[in-house]
Every structure is written in C-alpha cells, then in structure tokens.
Amino acid sequence: MTPDESSVIRIFGRALRTRGQSEDVEVFGLGSSKVAAAVDTLVASTDIPPSMSLRDAARKAVAACVSDFAAKGIRPGAGLVSVVLPKGITRAQVGRLARGVAEASGEFGFRVLGGDTSGGREIAISVCIIGSRPRRMPRRAGARAGDLIMTTGLFGLAPAGLYIAMSAKKPKGPAKFATQARREFMRPSPPLEFCVRSSASFSSSMDSSDGLGATLNEMAAQSRVRFELDSLPVADGLYGFASTNKLDPLELVLYGGEEYSTVFTCRPSARTRLKRRAAAMGLELCEIGRVVRGRGVYATHSGTRFRVQNRGWKHL
C-alpha cells in the first residue's frame, strides 16, 4: 500500500464514522494562507425526489455545501462542480442543472471556476467550495457548562416538505403550510451572512442537515458535556399538520433532517446582541437550552423529560 493510498483510506474511514473529532469543513495551509474546503454530493436515487426540478436539485447541492461553511462562519470564495449525466439526458435538462448552480453561486456570492462531467446510470451533483479560514473558526467541540444552545431557525418544515413530496396522495392540511414546507425542503437557505458576522461569538457550532437530534448529540459528545433542552424549535403549523396526517411532530423536528440551519452554543452575554442581529436580518433565532456538566442530550417537552436519540436523516 502506498502512502497516498493509506491517507485516502484514512479519509474514507473518518468520513464513515458517526462519532469522533471530525468537521464538515477541512482546513489546511497553502503557502502563507489558511484555506477551508467542503464538499457535498446529491445523488438522484437517494437525495432527489421525483417531483423536484433539476434546477432546484442543483441549487440545493450548492446550498448544502454552503451550509457547512455557514456553520463555521466562512464566506465561500470559489467553487468546483462535477456532474454525472445518464445516457439520454437532454440539452434542456443539462441547462436546468447549470441554471441551478449559477443561481446558487450568485445568491451566495462566489464564482464557479470549473469542474468535470462524466457518464453514469443516474444524475449526481458534487460541489466543492473553497474559502479563506477566518481567524477564529468555531468547531463542533467547544461548548462549555453555562453556555446557551441556539438554532438559527425553526425545525420540522423540511421533513414535512419531504413527506409531501414523496406522498402518493395529497397530504391533508392547509395549502399555505404545504407550500411553505415544500419550499423549505426544495430550496433551503443557509444562514450564511448571519453566521459570518456572528461566529466569533460561537463556542461551538454545526450544520443541522443530518437532523437536530444527531447534530446536538455530536456537539455534546465532542465537547464532553450534556445538553439540556427546555424548549424545542417547532415550526408554526407543524403540530396541526402532523396530527392531521398521523405523523409524530417530534420525529420530524428532532430526526427528520434536511434542514440547513446552524446549531451553536454561546455565552449568555452574547444572547441580546445575537438576537438583535438576527432579527434585523429577518432570521428567527431560537434559544432552546443550556450546556451543563455531564453527558448526552436531554429534552423536556410537555412536562416529560427524555433522552434525545443520536439519529437523523436517512436517504430516500
């Protein structure tokens, strides 16, 4: 085995582990500069519902990668995109993929420098984003007893949107909620600007796309502390939608995933400043609990305390 093969095997092994000192953004030195990079892949059969447009799929592939940068307070500088195109795909379909990537790169303020195309059985979109590492980058580890736990949005809408997108029959409930939920799933908007301006106040942070439960457990484990949640960031209308369609609202909120928010911890002294900034930017900042000594993640809901499981998003 060559040294290069050995290092790649270690990288794959680290990516496959569910626990450990890992990050979604890798940082390395390049000359006198510190560079950050992240990569994300969407595959048609596991990540893209049949009702999702190719334009939205391509945009989401970019947004997923941007969300990792947002959680670390890093502004994207440039990107590379690789696509796998199946036999029979039309020029119009390729154009929709290209428009989705162009739309997202413009929205999040970076240039796509190039990439690669290849053939395969189904569409796959891989996005790599590169940026300059900030002077201080919050990690998954770093939460301390006494810190507050916050999220940059409410939860449950995107999993509800996925349920709607995958349902054979039209789900019951208000059309306004269904529209909002589908949009949240199809066209996520990571809190990039807020996090770039606020990450210096984060003691730890992580993108929440794997699910709120999995994210909180990962941060608590790496920080070697316990997270106590006294409220859950439940999206408006979710309880009614879940009840009407015989779904568990806590399952959607804690384990549904596909929500590109940032979960972070901070000192209580930063609370007012961060909430004011979020409100000025039209962002809903939710204070959901506190960090204490111990291990695990626990939540109190409707008078019942329970342990939040370490699980989340599953592929289609």
ABEGO torsion letter per residue (X at the ends): XBAAAAAAAAAAAAAABABEBBBABBBBBBEABBBBBBBBBBBAAAABBAABBAAAAAAAAAAAAAAAAAAAGBBBABBBBBBBBBBGBBAAAAAAAAAAAAAAAAAAGBBBAEEBBBBBABBBBBBBBBBBBBABBBBABGBBBGBBBBBAEBBGAAAAAAAAAABABBBBEBAAAAAAAAAAAABBBBBAAAAAAAAAABABBBBAAAEAAAAAAAAAAAAGBBBBBABBBBBBGAAAAAAAAGBBAAAAAAAAEGBBBBBBBBBAAAAAAAAAAAAAAGBBBBBAEBBBBEBEBBBBBGGBBBBBBBBBBBBX
